[in-house]
Amino acid sequence: MVVDQGFDMFSVMGTLFPIFFILVFGIILFTIFKGIKQWNYNNKQPRLNVDAVVVSKRTQVSGGSNDSSASTWYYVTFQVESGDRMELAVRGSDYGMLAEGDFGELVFQGTRYHRFTRKQQVN
């Protein structure tokens, strides 16, 4: 007697579900580990005060489709006296107060933005 051992949806789902769960859990753990590593790196860096110019600003928006809420991240690119540029994430309130071309004192620590104090540019 021959028994048909065709496709069994429950056995496939029983195999795929644990793999999917482990994959999602691994991505979450990786993201948390990466954030802790960046936080630790910034804490080990000296807090620097440098003269800088606001070169550009940008936002990154995610979500917001249908009934979900949107999240917005704000970034500002600064150019220091040596000509080096760095893009730092800033709070929305700081983003709104900065304009391209502003000159002032930038205070940062690693990749962590602390503040920008506008100065009069001397020609």
Secondary structure, DSSP 8 states (H G I E B T S, - for coil): --------HHHHHHHHHHHHHHHHHHHHHHHHHHHHHHHHHHHHS-EEEEEEEEEEEEEEEEE-STT--EEEEEEEEEEETTS-EEEEEE-HHHHHH--TT-EEEEEEETTEEEEEEE-----
